[in-house]
Amino acid sequence: MSEKKYIILTDIKEFTYKNSLLTNSQLESMLQEFDRIVMSAALEYNVSIVKSIWDAYLALGQSAQSCLDFSQKILKQTQLYDDQNKIKIKKIDLRVALTYGEVTKNKSMNLDDYFWECINLASRIIDITPAWKIFASVLFCKELGAADTSTSLWKHSFHGMLTKTEIRSFTKISDKEREELGSHGDGLLAECDNIVFRSACVSAILSAQPIPFVESFNIIAVHMYMILKLSQKLERGVTLRSGGKIFSEVVSPLWAWYFGSQWMNTLAKIFLPWIGWYLYSPISFAVTYATGKIYTAYFFYQMGWETLQSSEMSGIFAKQRQAWHELAKREKKNILKVWRQFYSDVLWVKSKQGYSSIQKDLIAMLKSQKK
């Protein structure tokens, strides 16, 4: 049986990437505060929460006005929370999509769920909604009647939909934001993740060469590439020399894992010369990727005038290492493809003036950590 409903869909902008840059306790703190804000506003405006998955809430309102009031309330409350956090990756960066239309109620595992085109449309709209904005379909806005204060943005052509959909906004939007709408470009956190991922792919293949110990020299180059590229993307102005200091600062709390992984590689190649490299590559990928996430968080903390603590580095590393080790074992073909595309780009850092001297200093530092 279908019926018409007012749909609310909320989402934390770039949540997947924030999840990979925060410790479990930091993430839990953010989500608990967000849940408190949503549930409090839902009770105030008689909004029914249908379901929630981590950062996303699907809700139904009694009227278009109650949906809008609810959305504006949670937006205001999350902005107050975000204003207290100087570090971007700790911000909720809420975005909301509002639609109206027919839905079908389905009962699964004793839970009510809803399906139909207007819910699908809400998920499409929220994908193009910037942080701290409330976007809506034109049908929802018409339900407000004279109370409609939305601004028409443009008609968007969603993949899989035959007709263009007019998108409207209940929040102010700058000319720059308007120009970027629908561009489908990666966000800043996604671009940082691309740098880390390609570096991890190159690290995995480099570690597969058959000669023990040699990969250690190339892995340092991979780490320096990540630091310099992330610095460039985030406009931190890091030089080769200062990048070496960041490498030392980040690797020091993780020296047991760093040396442990290097020795595992060496022993595997000595005692299992034919397959040792194959067994170790996923570990190299995971260790490099997890460390790259720490470099990313390091710069975001720096941008917020705070220092990433050793305990936070260890928390991020432990959280990422196991997940990406499993992924690397399944995605060997894709890793090889990325390596072929970016190998020379990643190792470009070895050609920079003064690199040999810095590499020598870093190897000496690593040896002193080992002792």
N, C-alpha and C positions, 0 to 999 in steps of 0.2 A: 504494500500500500504506500503510495507516494503522497507527500504533503509539502506545502511551501514553508521554507524556513529562512531565517536570517543567520548567516554563517560568519563566524569569527575564526580566523587562523592567525596564531602568533608564532614568532620564530626569532631566535637569537642569530644575528648576522654573523656568518662565518664560524658558526659554533664548532663544526668538525675540526677546524684548525686550532681554535682556542682550546679545545679539549686536549689536543696533542701538546700544547705549550704550558699547561697548568698541571700542578700536582693534583692528586685525587681530593685532598682536603680543600684546596682552593676552588676546584670545580664544584664540590659539594656545597661549599658556602655560597657560591653564586646561584646555584640552582635552588637552594633552599630559600634564599631571599626572593628570587623570581616567583617561586611557587606561592610564597606568602602574599606577595603583591597581587598575583592573579586571583587567588582564592578569596582574598578580602574584597576585591573589586567585584568578583562574581556574586558574592553574597549581597553586596550593596545594590547592584543593578539587576538582580534577578536573572543572571546569566547562568546557563547550565553547561558545565564542563563535560563534554562527551568523552574525551580521552586526552592523554598527554604522553609524549614520548621524549624524554629528556628535556629539550629546550622548546618543543613545539606543543601548543595546546589547540585543540579543536573544540569550539564552543558554539552554543546556540542561544540567541537572544529572543526575548518576547516581542521586540519591535526594533525597527531600524534605529530609533533614537536611543534605546537602551544599549544596543550594540556599540553605537558611536560613543556614548558616555563612558561605557566600560573601557573601550579602547583608549580614549583620551586620558582616563584615570591611570591605567597601567603604564601608559607612555610617560606621563608626568612623574609617576613614582619611580620608574626605572631610570629616568633621566637624573633624578636626585641621587640615586644610588651610583650611577655612572660618574656623576660630578665629583663624588668622593674618591673615585679611583683614578689616579693619574696615568696608570698603565693601561694601554689600549686593550690588551688581551684579557684584562680582568673586567672589562665593561660588558654589560648585557647587550647593548646595541640592539634594542628591540625594534621589530618591524611587524606591522599588522596588515592583514588583508580582509576586506569585508565584501561579501557577496549575498545575493538573494536568489532563491529559486526552488524548484522541486527537489526533494530528497526522498530516498527510500530507506526506511528503517529496517535494520536486520539484527536479529538476536543471535549472537555467537558466544558460546561458552558463558552463558548467563549475563552477557554484557550487551548493552545497546550500542549499535554502530549505525552510521549513516553513509549512504553512497549516492552520488548523482553528479551531474555535470557541474553544478554550481560549486561543489566542494573541490572538484578537479580544477575548476577555474581559480578558486582561491589559492590553491597550491601553485598555480602558474603565476598568478599576480605577485605572490609573496617572494617568488624567486627573483623578480626584477625590482622589488621594493628596497630602497636604501635604508640604512639604520635610522631609527627615530622618526619613521614616516608611517602614515596610515593611508594606504591606497584602497580603492574600492571600485567595484563594477558600476556601470551606469545604472543598471537595474536597481541596485541597492540604493543609490543616491535618489532615484525617483521615488522610492518608498518614503523618503524623508519629507517630500513635498516642499512646502515653503521654508522648512527648517534646513534645507540643503545649503551648505556653505562650501561645498567642494569646488575645486578648480580642475577643469578639464586639462589633461596632459597631452594625450595623443591616442590614436587607435593602433593597437598592437596586434600583430599577427602571431599567434601562438602556434607552435608546431603541432600538427594533428587536428587543428580546428579550422573549419571551412571559412568562417567569417572573421573579420577583424573585431577586436574587443576594445571599446572605449574605456580607458583607464582614467580615474579621477583621484584627486588627492585632498585629504582633509588637513594636511599640514603644509606649511610653507615650503617651497622648493626653489632653490637658487637656479640661475641660468646654467651654471656649470653642471649641477645635478641633473637638470633637464636634458642637457646635451648628452650626458652619459647614460641616460635611461635606454634600456634595450640594446646596449652595445655588446652585451655578452662577454665583456672583458673580465679577466680574472681580478679578484680583489687583491689587496696588498698581502694578506696572509697566504693566499693561494700562490701568489708569485714567489713568496719566500719558500713555500713548501716545494715548488718546482725546482728551485736551486738545490735544496737539500736532497730531493729524490734523485736528481740526475747525478749528484755527487756520490750518493750511496751506490748507484748502479755502477759507476766507474770504479769505485773502491772494491766492489764485489769481484769484478773481472780482473782488476790488477792483482788482487790477492790470489788469483788462480794460477799465476805464473809458477813454474815448477821449482825455482831456485829458492831455498829458505833464506829468510832475513831481508832479501832485496825489496820485498813489497813495503817494508817499513818506510823507506825513503819516499816512495810514491804516495803512500797514505798521508804523510805529512803535507805533501803538495795538495792533496784533495781537501784536507782540512783548511789549509790557507786559502784555497779557492773559495770555499764556502764562506769563510769569514769576510773576505774582500768583496764578494758578490752581494752578500747580505747587507754589508755596510753600505755598498753603493746603492742598493735598492731602497734602503731606509735612510739614506743621506746622512751617514754617521761620520764620513771622512776618515776612515781607518787607512793607515798606510801599511806597507809590508812589515815594517818593524813593530808597529803597535799591534798589528794582527798577530804577530808571534807572541806578544804578551797576553793577548786574549786567549790564544791556544793554551798557553801554560796555565792560565787562571782557571780555565774550564776543565782541562784534562787532569789537573792535580787531584781534585776530589774523586776522580774516576780512574785513578792510576791502576787499581787492581784489575778493573775490567779491561782497560786499554792494554796493559801488559799481558793479562791472561789470554786475551784474544790473539795477540801476536804470538805468544808461545804455543797456543793451540794450533795455530797455522803452521808454525815451524815444525812441531812434533808430527803433525799430520803428514807433512811433506816428506819427513825423514822416514817414518815408519810405515806410511801408506802412500808411497810415491805415485801410484797410478790413480788413486781416487781421493787422496787427502785434500787436494785443492777443491775438489767438487763438494766435499762435505763441509769445508770451511767457508766457502763463498757466501752462503746465507748469513752466517755469523758476522762476517765483515760488513755486509750490507746493513744488518740491523744495528751494529755498533756505530757505524758512520751516520746512519739516519738519526738514531737517538741523540748522538752528540750534536748533529746539525740542528735539531730542535732546541737544544740548550743554547747554541749560538744565537738562534732566532729570539728566544726568550730573553737572553742577555741584552740584546740591543733594544728590545721593547722596554725592558726595565730601565735601561740607560736613558731612553727617551722620556721616561716618566720621572727622571731624577731619583731613581732608586737602584739598589744593588741586588742582583740575584744571588741569594745565599747558597752555600755549598749543599745544605740539606734540600733546597729546592732543586738544584741541579741533579742531585741523586734521585729525587722523586720523579722528575721528568724522564730521566734516563731509564729507570727501572720500568716505568709505565710503558714506554715506547719500544724497548728492546725486544721483549717477547713477541709482541704483536707483529712487528716487522720482520722478525726472524721467520715466523710462520708464512708470511706473505712472500718473502724472498724464495722460499723453497717451492712455492707454487708458480711463481712468475719468472722463472729463469729465462724464458725466451724474450719476454718484454725487457728484462734487465739487459740482456745482450743487445737488443735493438737500441736502447737508450745509450748504452756505452758506445756503440759504433757512431752514434750521432754527436755525442758530446765529449768523447775522449780527448781530442786535441784541445777543446775549449777549456776543460777542467785543468789539464796539465800545462796550460799556457802560463800559469803562475811560475813555473820553474825557469822560464826564460826571463823573468823580471830581474833587473839589476839588483844585486845584493842578496838574492835568494839563497845562494849556496852558503853564505855566511850565517844567515838566519836559520837555515836547516841544520847547520852544524851546532848552533847554540841550542836549538830545540831538542836535538838528539842527546846532547849533553844533559839538558834539563830532565829528560825522560829517564836517563840512566841514573841520575841522582835521586829521582823519585823512587826508582826501583830499589835502591839501597836503603 
